[in-house]
């Protein structure tokens, strides 16, 4: 009888280990998200150029619009952003006059993550970290997948899609 109880107990322990080990490994393998978004806003007229930079990032020289955008930022710095139709505003008079309305004149985009953080003395600072450049089509489509080194802490992150030189064309929000 005692042998039967020990065998039953061993079977239960083995089955528990098999059933739960997969669950635990999957749970720890999934990196928590800091930010997930399903919309971005193109740079509107008041934020073009350097007049109203956001967290030290200048807006593109003309207004931009975006058809759709989504992405996520994980705690380990993994970032994914997919934009479609990120182009200079087709209805902006200055863009029309310049012959650039409804186009994307740059060959690549990058993402910039902007965090509020603190320096070694504990003073508040803004930290902007950028991905590598990723190809963008003339119709403004691009997929950015990279990893950045985030400051600790990373408070109130904003994700920008920018030119290779860092002027923003779209930002998280609506």
Secondary structure, DSSP 8 states (H G I E B T S, - for coil): -HHHHHHHHHHHHHHHHHHHHHHHHHHHHS--EEEEES-EEE--GGGBEEEEEETTEEE-SS-EE-SEEEEEEETTSEEEEEEES-EE-TT-HHHHHTT-TT----SEEEEEEEEEEE-TTS-EEEEEEE---EE--TT--EEEEEE----SS-EEEEEEEE-TTS-EEEEE--
